[in-house]
Amino acid sequence: MLAIFNSQSPAMAVLHEYGVKHAYSFDDKTRLDNKIYVFLKQLIEQGIEPDNYNPEAVKKYAARNLTGIQCELFKAVLERK
């Protein structure tokens, strides 16, 4: 996976928690251009090993888990009436 976000994006923390090796900020354009070049060159010439994602992070951000958290919030709001 190649991911490019603003350094202040919450996605960057999530991607790092997942263990994504090629998650970059576009704040430093000069270095970013080189990182993208190296990534694409490696992909074309020899392929890239898939990232081994952190299973705890995958579970933490899974739709089922996040939906459960959201439902708990809604339930708490409704019970406060």
Phi and psi restraints in degrees (range 20) as a CNS / XPLOR table:
assign (resid 1 and name C) (resid 2 and name N)
       (resid 2 and name CA) (resid 2 and name C) 1.0 -114.5 20.0 2
assign (resid 2 and name N) (resid 2 and name CA)
       (resid 2 and name C) (resid 3 and name N) 1.0 121.5 20.0 2
assign (resid 2 and name C) (resid 3 and name N)
       (resid 3 and name CA) (resid 3 and name C) 1.0 -127.0 20.0 2
assign (resid 3 and name N) (resid 3 and name CA)
       (resid 3 and name C) (resid 4 and name N) 1.0 135.6 20.0 2
assign (resid 3 and name C) (resid 4 and name N)
       (resid 4 and name CA) (resid 4 and name C) 1.0 -133.0 20.0 2
assign (resid 4 and name N) (resid 4 and name CA)
       (resid 4 and name C) (resid 5 and name N) 1.0 119.0 20.0 2
assign (resid 4 and name C) (resid 5 and name N)
       (resid 5 and name CA) (resid 5 and name C) 1.0 -138.4 20.0 2
assign (resid 5 and name N) (resid 5 and name CA)
       (resid 5 and name C) (resid 6 and name N) 1.0 167.6 20.0 2
assign (resid 5 and name C) (resid 6 and name N)
       (resid 6 and name CA) (resid 6 and name C) 1.0 -63.8 20.0 2
assign (resid 6 and name N) (resid 6 and name CA)
       (resid 6 and name C) (resid 7 and name N) 1.0 141.0 20.0 2
assign (resid 6 and name C) (resid 7 and name N)
       (resid 7 and name CA) (resid 7 and name C) 1.0 -62.1 20.0 2
assign (resid 7 and name N) (resid 7 and name CA)
       (resid 7 and name C) (resid 8 and name N) 1.0 -23.0 20.0 2
assign (resid 7 and name C) (resid 8 and name N)
       (resid 8 and name CA) (resid 8 and name C) 1.0 -88.1 20.0 2
assign (resid 8 and name N) (resid 8 and name CA)
       (resid 8 and name C) (resid 9 and name N) 1.0 -3.8 20.0 2
assign (resid 8 and name C) (resid 9 and name N)
       (resid 9 and name CA) (resid 9 and name C) 1.0 -68.6 20.0 2
assign (resid 9 and name N) (resid 9 and name CA)
       (resid 9 and name C) (resid 10 and name N) 1.0 135.8 20.0 2
assign (resid 9 and name C) (resid 10 and name N)
       (resid 10 and name CA) (resid 10 and name C) 1.0 -61.6 20.0 2
assign (resid 10 and name N) (resid 10 and name CA)
       (resid 10 and name C) (resid 11 and name N) 1.0 -20.9 20.0 2
assign (resid 10 and name C) (resid 11 and name N)
       (resid 11 and name CA) (resid 11 and name C) 1.0 -61.2 20.0 2
assign (resid 11 and name N) (resid 11 and name CA)
       (resid 11 and name C) (resid 12 and name N) 1.0 -33.0 20.0 2
assign (resid 11 and name C) (resid 12 and name N)
       (resid 12 and name CA) (resid 12 and name C) 1.0 -61.7 20.0 2
assign (resid 12 and name N) (resid 12 and name CA)
       (resid 12 and name C) (resid 13 and name N) 1.0 -44.1 20.0 2
assign (resid 12 and name C) (resid 13 and name N)
       (resid 13 and name CA) (resid 13 and name C) 1.0 -64.3 20.0 2
assign (resid 13 and name N) (resid 13 and name CA)
       (resid 13 and name C) (resid 14 and name N) 1.0 -40.6 20.0 2
assign (resid 13 and name C) (resid 14 and name N)
       (resid 14 and name CA) (resid 14 and name C) 1.0 -65.2 20.0 2
assign (resid 14 and name N) (resid 14 and name CA)
       (resid 14 and name C) (resid 15 and name N) 1.0 -45.2 20.0 2
assign (resid 14 and name C) (resid 15 and name N)
       (resid 15 and name CA) (resid 15 and name C) 1.0 -61.9 20.0 2
assign (resid 15 and name N) (resid 15 and name CA)
       (resid 15 and name C) (resid 16 and name N) 1.0 -40.6 20.0 2
assign (resid 15 and name C) (resid 16 and name N)
       (resid 16 and name CA) (resid 16 and name C) 1.0 -67.5 20.0 2
assign (resid 16 and name N) (resid 16 and name CA)
       (resid 16 and name C) (resid 17 and name N) 1.0 -38.5 20.0 2
assign (resid 16 and name C) (resid 17 and name N)
       (resid 17 and name CA) (resid 17 and name C) 1.0 -63.8 20.0 2
assign (resid 17 and name N) (resid 17 and name CA)
       (resid 17 and name C) (resid 18 and name N) 1.0 -37.3 20.0 2
assign (resid 17 and name C) (resid 18 and name N)
       (resid 18 and name CA) (resid 18 and name C) 1.0 -65.5 20.0 2
assign (resid 18 and name N) (resid 18 and name CA)
       (resid 18 and name C) (resid 19 and name N) 1.0 -30.1 20.0 2
assign (resid 18 and name C) (resid 19 and name N)
       (resid 19 and name CA) (resid 19 and name C) 1.0 98.0 20.0 2
assign (resid 19 and name N) (resid 19 and name CA)
       (resid 19 and name C) (resid 20 and name N) 1.0 23.7 20.0 2
assign (resid 19 and name C) (resid 20 and name N)
       (resid 20 and name CA) (resid 20 and name C) 1.0 -69.1 20.0 2
assign (resid 20 and name N) (resid 20 and name CA)
       (resid 20 and name C) (resid 21 and name N) 1.0 123.6 20.0 2
assign (resid 20 and name C) (resid 21 and name N)
       (resid 21 and name CA) (resid 21 and name C) 1.0 -77.5 20.0 2
assign (resid 21 and name N) (resid 21 and name CA)
       (resid 21 and name C) (resid 22 and name N) 1.0 -29.9 20.0 2
assign (resid 21 and name C) (resid 22 and name N)
       (resid 22 and name CA) (resid 22 and name C) 1.0 -114.9 20.0 2
assign (resid 22 and name N) (resid 22 and name CA)
       (resid 22 and name C) (resid 23 and name N) 1.0 59.0 20.0 2
assign (resid 22 and name C) (resid 23 and name N)
       (resid 23 and name CA) (resid 23 and name C) 1.0 -111.5 20.0 2
assign (resid 23 and name N) (resid 23 and name CA)
       (resid 23 and name C) (resid 24 and name N) 1.0 116.2 20.0 2
assign (resid 23 and name C) (resid 24 and name N)
       (resid 24 and name CA) (resid 24 and name C) 1.0 -126.2 20.0 2
assign (resid 24 and name N) (resid 24 and name CA)
       (resid 24 and name C) (resid 25 and name N) 1.0 154.9 20.0 2
assign (resid 24 and name C) (resid 25 and name N)
       (resid 25 and name CA) (resid 25 and name C) 1.0 -94.5 20.0 2
assign (resid 25 and name N) (resid 25 and name CA)
       (resid 25 and name C) (resid 26 and name N) 1.0 145.1 20.0 2
assign (resid 25 and name C) (resid 26 and name N)
       (resid 26 and name CA) (resid 26 and name C) 1.0 -91.6 20.0 2
assign (resid 26 and name N) (resid 26 and name CA)
       (resid 26 and name C) (resid 27 and name N) 1.0 14.5 20.0 2
assign (resid 26 and name C) (resid 27 and name N)
       (resid 27 and name CA) (resid 27 and name C) 1.0 -67.2 20.0 2
assign (resid 27 and name N) (resid 27 and name CA)
       (resid 27 and name C) (resid 28 and name N) 1.0 -36.0 20.0 2
assign (resid 27 and name C) (resid 28 and name N)
       (resid 28 and name CA) (resid 28 and name C) 1.0 -109.5 20.0 2
assign (resid 28 and name N) (resid 28 and name CA)
       (resid 28 and name C) (resid 29 and name N) 1.0 86.5 20.0 2
assign (resid 28 and name C) (resid 29 and name N)
       (resid 29 and name CA) (resid 29 and name C) 1.0 -58.5 20.0 2
assign (resid 29 and name N) (resid 29 and name CA)
       (resid 29 and name C) (resid 30 and name N) 1.0 -38.6 20.0 2
assign (resid 29 and name C) (resid 30 and name N)
       (resid 30 and name CA) (resid 30 and name C) 1.0 -62.3 20.0 2
assign (resid 30 and name N) (resid 30 and name CA)
       (resid 30 and name C) (resid 31 and name N) 1.0 -49.2 20.0 2
assign (resid 30 and name C) (resid 31 and name N)
       (resid 31 and name CA) (resid 31 and name C) 1.0 -69.4 20.0 2
assign (resid 31 and name N) (resid 31 and name CA)
       (resid 31 and name C) (resid 32 and name N) 1.0 -34.6 20.0 2
assign (resid 31 and name C) (resid 32 and name N)
       (resid 32 and name CA) (resid 32 and name C) 1.0 -63.6 20.0 2
assign (resid 32 and name N) (resid 32 and name CA)
       (resid 32 and name C) (resid 33 and name N) 1.0 -43.5 20.0 2
assign (resid 32 and name C) (resid 33 and name N)
       (resid 33 and name CA) (resid 33 and name C) 1.0 -55.9 20.0 2
assign (resid 33 and name N) (resid 33 and name CA)
       (resid 33 and name C) (resid 34 and name N) 1.0 -42.8 20.0 2
assign (resid 33 and name C) (resid 34 and name N)
       (resid 34 and name CA) (resid 34 and name C) 1.0 -67.3 20.0 2
assign (resid 34 and name N) (resid 34 and name CA)
       (resid 34 and name C) (resid 35 and name N) 1.0 -42.1 20.0 2
assign (resid 34 and name C) (resid 35 and name N)
       (resid 35 and name CA) (resid 35 and name C) 1.0 -63.5 20.0 2
assign (resid 35 and name N) (resid 35 and name CA)
       (resid 35 and name C) (resid 36 and name N) 1.0 -41.4 20.0 2
assign (resid 35 and name C) (resid 36 and name N)
       (resid 36 and name CA) (resid 36 and name C) 1.0 -65.5 20.0 2
assign (resid 36 and name N) (resid 36 and name CA)
       (resid 36 and name C) (resid 37 and name N) 1.0 -43.2 20.0 2
assign (resid 36 and name C) (resid 37 and name N)
       (resid 37 and name CA) (resid 37 and name C) 1.0 -58.4 20.0 2
assign (resid 37 and name N) (resid 37 and name CA)
       (resid 37 and name C) (resid 38 and name N) 1.0 -48.4 20.0 2
assign (resid 37 and name C) (resid 38 and name N)
       (resid 38 and name CA) (resid 38 and name C) 1.0 -62.9 20.0 2
assign (resid 38 and name N) (resid 38 and name CA)
       (resid 38 and name C) (resid 39 and name N) 1.0 -43.6 20.0 2
assign (resid 38 and name C) (resid 39 and name N)
       (resid 39 and name CA) (resid 39 and name C) 1.0 -59.7 20.0 2
assign (resid 39 and name N) (resid 39 and name CA)
       (resid 39 and name C) (resid 40 and name N) 1.0 -50.4 20.0 2
assign (resid 39 and name C) (resid 40 and name N)
       (resid 40 and name CA) (resid 40 and name C) 1.0 -66.3 20.0 2
assign (resid 40 and name N) (resid 40 and name CA)
       (resid 40 and name C) (resid 41 and name N) 1.0 -39.1 20.0 2
assign (resid 40 and name C) (resid 41 and name N)
       (resid 41 and name CA) (resid 41 and name C) 1.0 -62.7 20.0 2
assign (resid 41 and name N) (resid 41 and name CA)
       (resid 41 and name C) (resid 42 and name N) 1.0 -45.6 20.0 2
assign (resid 41 and name C) (resid 42 and name N)
       (resid 42 and name CA) (resid 42 and name C) 1.0 -64.1 20.0 2
assign (resid 42 and name N) (resid 42 and name CA)
       (resid 42 and name C) (resid 43 and name N) 1.0 -41.3 20.0 2
assign (resid 42 and name C) (resid 43 and name N)
       (resid 43 and name CA) (resid 43 and name C) 1.0 -60.2 20.0 2
assign (resid 43 and name N) (resid 43 and name CA)
       (resid 43 and name C) (resid 44 and name N) 1.0 -44.7 20.0 2
assign (resid 43 and name C) (resid 44 and name N)
       (resid 44 and name CA) (resid 44 and name C) 1.0 -70.5 20.0 2
assign (resid 44 and name N) (resid 44 and name CA)
       (resid 44 and name C) (resid 45 and name N) 1.0 -45.2 20.0 2
assign (resid 44 and name C) (resid 45 and name N)
       (resid 45 and name CA) (resid 45 and name C) 1.0 -79.4 20.0 2
assign (resid 45 and name N) (resid 45 and name CA)
       (resid 45 and name C) (resid 46 and name N) 1.0 -38.4 20.0 2
assign (resid 45 and name C) (resid 46 and name N)
       (resid 46 and name CA) (resid 46 and name C) 1.0 -138.9 20.0 2
assign (resid 46 and name N) (resid 46 and name CA)
       (resid 46 and name C) (resid 47 and name N) 1.0 -2.4 20.0 2
assign (resid 46 and name C) (resid 47 and name N)
       (resid 47 and name CA) (resid 47 and name C) 1.0 80.3 20.0 2
assign (resid 47 and name N) (resid 47 and name CA)
       (resid 47 and name C) (resid 48 and name N) 1.0 165.9 20.0 2
assign (resid 47 and name C) (resid 48 and name N)
       (resid 48 and name CA) (resid 48 and name C) 1.0 -125.9 20.0 2
assign (resid 48 and name N) (resid 48 and name CA)
       (resid 48 and name C) (resid 49 and name N) 1.0 132.9 20.0 2
assign (resid 48 and name C) (resid 49 and name N)
       (resid 49 and name CA) (resid 49 and name C) 1.0 -63.6 20.0 2
assign (resid 49 and name N) (resid 49 and name CA)
       (resid 49 and name C) (resid 50 and name N) 1.0 137.0 20.0 2
assign (resid 49 and name C) (resid 50 and name N)
       (resid 50 and name CA) (resid 50 and name C) 1.0 -62.6 20.0 2
assign (resid 50 and name N) (resid 50 and name CA)
       (resid 50 and name C) (resid 51 and name N) 1.0 147.0 20.0 2
assign (resid 50 and name C) (resid 51 and name N)
       (resid 51 and name CA) (resid 51 and name C) 1.0 -67.5 20.0 2
assign (resid 51 and name N) (resid 51 and name CA)
       (resid 51 and name C) (resid 52 and name N) 1.0 144.0 20.0 2
assign (resid 51 and name C) (resid 52 and name N)
       (resid 52 and name CA) (resid 52 and name C) 1.0 -96.6 20.0 2
assign (resid 52 and name N) (resid 52 and name CA)
       (resid 52 and name C) (resid 53 and name N) 1.0 101.4 20.0 2
assign (resid 52 and name C) (resid 53 and name N)
       (resid 53 and name CA) (resid 53 and name C) 1.0 -72.9 20.0 2
assign (resid 53 and name N) (resid 53 and name CA)
       (resid 53 and name C) (resid 54 and name N) 1.0 145.2 20.0 2
assign (resid 53 and name C) (resid 54 and name N)
       (resid 54 and name CA) (resid 54 and name C) 1.0 -66.1 20.0 2
assign (resid 54 and name N) (resid 54 and name CA)
       (resid 54 and name C) (resid 55 and name N) 1.0 114.1 20.0 2
assign (resid 54 and name C) (resid 55 and name N)
       (resid 55 and name CA) (resid 55 and name C) 1.0 -61.9 20.0 2
assign (resid 55 and name N) (resid 55 and name CA)
       (resid 55 and name C) (resid 56 and name N) 1.0 -29.9 20.0 2
assign (resid 55 and name C) (resid 56 and name N)
       (resid 56 and name CA) (resid 56 and name C) 1.0 -68.6 20.0 2
assign (resid 56 and name N) (resid 56 and name CA)
       (resid 56 and name C) (resid 57 and name N) 1.0 -37.9 20.0 2
assign (resid 56 and name C) (resid 57 and name N)
       (resid 57 and name CA) (resid 57 and name C) 1.0 -68.8 20.0 2
assign (resid 57 and name N) (resid 57 and name CA)
       (resid 57 and name C) (resid 58 and name N) 1.0 -40.1 20.0 2
assign (resid 57 and name C) (resid 58 and name N)
       (resid 58 and name CA) (resid 58 and name C) 1.0 -60.1 20.0 2
assign (resid 58 and name N) (resid 58 and name CA)
       (resid 58 and name C) (resid 59 and name N) 1.0 -45.1 20.0 2
assign (resid 58 and name C) (resid 59 and name N)
       (resid 59 and name CA) (resid 59 and name C) 1.0 -64.3 20.0 2
assign (resid 59 and name N) (resid 59 and name CA)
       (resid 59 and name C) (resid 60 and name N) 1.0 -43.3 20.0 2
assign (resid 59 and name C) (resid 60 and name N)
       (resid 60 and name CA) (resid 60 and name C) 1.0 -59.3 20.0 2
assign (resid 60 and name N) (resid 60 and name CA)
       (resid 60 and name C) (resid 61 and name N) 1.0 -40.1 20.0 2
assign (resid 60 and name C) (resid 61 and name N)
       (resid 61 and name CA) (resid 61 and name C) 1.0 -101.6 20.0 2
assign (resid 61 and name N) (resid 61 and name CA)
       (resid 61 and name C) (resid 62 and name N) 1.0 8.3 20.0 2
assign (resid 61 and name C) (resid 62 and name N)
       (resid 62 and name CA) (resid 62 and name C) 1.0 -64.9 20.0 2
assign (resid 62 and name N) (resid 62 and name CA)
       (resid 62 and name C) (resid 63 and name N) 1.0 146.9 20.0 2
assign (resid 62 and name C) (resid 63 and name N)
       (resid 63 and name CA) (resid 63 and name C) 1.0 -55.0 20.0 2
assign (resid 63 and name N) (resid 63 and name CA)
       (resid 63 and name C) (resid 64 and name N) 1.0 -41.2 20.0 2
assign (resid 63 and name C) (resid 64 and name N)
       (resid 64 and name CA) (resid 64 and name C) 1.0 -59.8 20.0 2
assign (resid 64 and name N) (resid 64 and name CA)
       (resid 64 and name C) (resid 65 and name N) 1.0 -45.2 20.0 2
assign (resid 64 and name C) (resid 65 and name N)
       (resid 65 and name CA) (resid 65 and name C) 1.0 -68.2 20.0 2
assign (resid 65 and name N) (resid 65 and name CA)
       (resid 65 and name C) (resid 66 and name N) 1.0 -46.6 20.0 2
assign (resid 65 and name C) (resid 66 and name N)
       (resid 66 and name CA) (resid 66 and name C) 1.0 -66.3 20.0 2
assign (resid 66 and name N) (resid 66 and name CA)
       (resid 66 and name C) (resid 67 and name N) 1.0 -35.9 20.0 2
assign (resid 66 and name C) (resid 67 and name N)
       (resid 67 and name CA) (resid 67 and name C) 1.0 -65.4 20.0 2
assign (resid 67 and name N) (resid 67 and name CA)
       (resid 67 and name C) (resid 68 and name N) 1.0 -39.6 20.0 2
assign (resid 67 and name C) (resid 68 and name N)
       (resid 68 and name CA) (resid 68 and name C) 1.0 -61.4 20.0 2
assign (resid 68 and name N) (resid 68 and name CA)
       (resid 68 and name C) (resid 69 and name N) 1.0 -41.6 20.0 2
assign (resid 68 and name C) (resid 69 and name N)
       (resid 69 and name CA) (resid 69 and name C) 1.0 -63.8 20.0 2
assign (resid 69 and name N) (resid 69 and name CA)
       (resid 69 and name C) (resid 70 and name N) 1.0 -42.9 20.0 2
assign (resid 69 and name C) (resid 70 and name N)
       (resid 70 and name CA) (resid 70 and name C) 1.0 -63.6 20.0 2
assign (resid 70 and name N) (resid 70 and name CA)
       (resid 70 and name C) (resid 71 and name N) 1.0 -42.1 20.0 2
assign (resid 70 and name C) (resid 71 and name N)
       (resid 71 and name CA) (resid 71 and name C) 1.0 -63.8 20.0 2
assign (resid 71 and name N) (resid 71 and name CA)
       (resid 71 and name C) (resid 72 and name N) 1.0 -38.2 20.0 2
assign (resid 71 and name C) (resid 72 and name N)
       (resid 72 and name CA) (resid 72 and name C) 1.0 -62.9 20.0 2
assign (resid 72 and name N) (resid 72 and name CA)
       (resid 72 and name C) (resid 73 and name N) 1.0 -39.0 20.0 2
assign (resid 72 and name C) (resid 73 and name N)
       (resid 73 and name CA) (resid 73 and name C) 1.0 -63.1 20.0 2
assign (resid 73 and name N) (resid 73 and name CA)
       (resid 73 and name C) (resid 74 and name N) 1.0 -47.8 20.0 2
assign (resid 73 and name C) (resid 74 and name N)
       (resid 74 and name CA) (resid 74 and name C) 1.0 -59.9 20.0 2
assign (resid 74 and name N) (resid 74 and name CA)
       (resid 74 and name C) (resid 75 and name N) 1.0 -42.8 20.0 2
assign (resid 74 and name C) (resid 75 and name N)
       (resid 75 and name CA) (resid 75 and name C) 1.0 -60.9 20.0 2
assign (resid 75 and name N) (resid 75 and name CA)
       (resid 75 and name C) (resid 76 and name N) 1.0 -44.3 20.0 2
assign (resid 75 and name C) (resid 76 and name N)
       (resid 76 and name CA) (resid 76 and name C) 1.0 -62.6 20.0 2
assign (resid 76 and name N) (resid 76 and name CA)
       (resid 76 and name C) (resid 77 and name N) 1.0 -39.7 20.0 2
assign (resid 76 and name C) (resid 77 and name N)
       (resid 77 and name CA) (resid 77 and name C) 1.0 -65.5 20.0 2
assign (resid 77 and name N) (resid 77 and name CA)
       (resid 77 and name C) (resid 78 and name N) 1.0 -45.5 20.0 2
assign (resid 77 and name C) (resid 78 and name N)
       (resid 78 and name CA) (resid 78 and name C) 1.0 -65.6 20.0 2
assign (resid 78 and name N) (resid 78 and name CA)
       (resid 78 and name C) (resid 79 and name N) 1.0 -34.2 20.0 2
assign (resid 78 and name C) (resid 79 and name N)
       (resid 79 and name CA) (resid 79 and name C) 1.0 -73.2 20.0 2
assign (resid 79 and name N) (resid 79 and name CA)
       (resid 79 and name C) (resid 80 and name N) 1.0 -15.7 20.0 2
assign (resid 79 and name C) (resid 80 and name N)
       (resid 80 and name CA) (resid 80 and name C) 1.0 -85.6 20.0 2
assign (resid 80 and name N) (resid 80 and name CA)
       (resid 80 and name C) (resid 81 and name N) 1.0 -5.3 20.0 2
